[in-house]
Amino acid sequence: MSSTVKIGENSLAEIAFDISKEEFAEALNVAFRKNIKRFAIPGFRPGKAPMNLVVKYYGEGVLYDDAIEYTAEKAYTEAVSEHSLDPVSRPQIDEISEIGSDKGVKFTIKVTVKPEVELGEYSGLGITKDEPVISDEEVDKELEKVRERNARMIPVEDRAVLDGDTANIDYEGFLDGVPFDGGKGSSYDLRIGSGTFIPGFEEQVIGRNEGDEFDVNVTFPEEYHSEELKGKAVVFKVKLNSIKAKELPEIDDEFAKDVSEFDTIVEYKDSLRTKLTETALKNADIDFEEKLVKAVVAGSKVNVPDVMTENEIDRMIDEQASRMKYQGIELEQYLQYMGQDMQSFRDSLKEAALDRVRTNLVMESLGKKLAIEVSDDETDAEIARLSEQYGLKPEEIKAQFDGNLSFIKENVIFRKTIDYLKNEDSSVSDKPKTEKKPKAAKTGTKKANITTKEESIEVVEGGE
Amino acid sequence: MNNAHDIIIRPVITERSNLESSLGKYTFQVASGANKVQIRRAVEELFGVKVRKVNTTNYEGKMKRQGVHSGKTPSWKKAVVTIDLDPKSAEYIGKGGKTMTAAKKYKNTIEEFGFGG
């Protein structure tokens, strides 16, 4: 068995095989064994006919399909390891130029391999990590949020409705003096300024006192969903039952005690600041990583074959679909709802997919170039991390990968590569800033690898 | 009926006959009127082998019915021919009592045994 590889345009490798007749005879034999039950020859029970008679009776051709499949698979695997190819698509038998038990087989297989990556600059990119500074205003803002969350509703009796109050009302709507469907409600808590009701309604409640009965004149908006009502002027008869006002807690030590384990407001503020700083640091770190990766990717040259992009799109769609299933939506339904078909959906993912593939390729080749190695300990640590993340036992994680830990190793390499980049550049960033900065900023607009969470949020919004 | 092709009609190919062929026993359907001597000569002539033994048996045709019509499949004769798997070249005593070996060689298989053979 001999094979020659020719790598052509678009990383399309053409492997030519020359299988000797002995090897092909073996393949024919395997093919015969596989199909033996199918050969019905008079005088023989199914599965009992000898090969020489089957070949005489049906002709050798009946065995070719399976024989080629068998040899091709074997030869292909050997060729891949022999020429250390990195296939990314399914191999396809391209041409069979010669076949026969007396001649052996000659055929070619076409397969797309991983493209060569021309690495650009990857150290001293001059990208700096943002040092987050948390200002007092930000702490106050956070505090305000907590305060808002801890607000209480206090009944008000001695004054009229103000903006921001919650009014409990009974109401009934009349169109030309006749009640209409869905225009009635009682003891409804309407927060003034929330915009829940049609425009104009809430404003007219302001200034009323508890126990008031009054008319509200409003006009339904033109784009209202009901055909009968849109654009119509109606009258609501409203009775104001009660008024409640939101009372925000005072910011003092008492408040701090209520919402946290701290005794004084100063301590609580400090803890808020630390928490905010931590988040900001983490974000800055992620941001830094992304910028670095983007800069390296942008500086490298790689010609991504279409198959890889398509595969990545498939993967993204799969991910998307399973996420949606989790929320009880089928992908098809979602697409229908969004007025998209599969093709346009795929097209919309193309850019992101290309980006992901390019990032992965560049990072992988960088990892190789830096000769980053992964020890068993590190693999175990990664598994432990994953098990914590998904709340599974390490054994379960291992079982999911089917004992094939190369995926985990790749992950570790990816991270170590990023760590290397970070190290390289943080040492540089101590120096005064160079003029390289704008380059990084320019490439910073695209989204790369770490966007999955955001995407899932988009989906939730779109699906509802 | 002296033509060898008229005597040997077709090989009988079954699991059993196929197995026995490796032991040098080849099974044929032969003309019903042929005797063992004729079969031996016909096989030797057609396949160039040395026949050691011929066993024959007659098969009575089966009664077949299609509604009220009844008929019979043809009767036939089967011959199991045992050939010499290690044939010596034909010898004869030539002039002056010398033993001569004929140029003719026997084969030790019937390669044609099979479909279309």
Chai-1 contact restraints between the chains, C-beta under 6 A:
chainA,res_idxA,chainB,res_idxB,connection_type,confidence,min_distance_angstrom,max_distance_angstrom,comment,restraint_id
A,G43,B,I13,contact,1.0,0.0,6.0,A-B,restraint_1
A,G43,B,T14,contact,1.0,0.0,6.0,A-B,restraint_2
A,F44,B,E15,contact,1.0,0.0,6.0,A-B,restraint_3
A,K48,B,E15,contact,1.0,0.0,6.0,A-B,restraint_4
A,L53,B,G114,contact,1.0,0.0,6.0,A-B,restraint_5
A,K56,B,G114,contact,1.0,0.0,6.0,A-B,restraint_6
A,K56,B,F115,contact,1.0,0.0,6.0,A-B,restraint_7
A,Y57,B,F115,contact,1.0,0.0,6.0,A-B,restraint_8
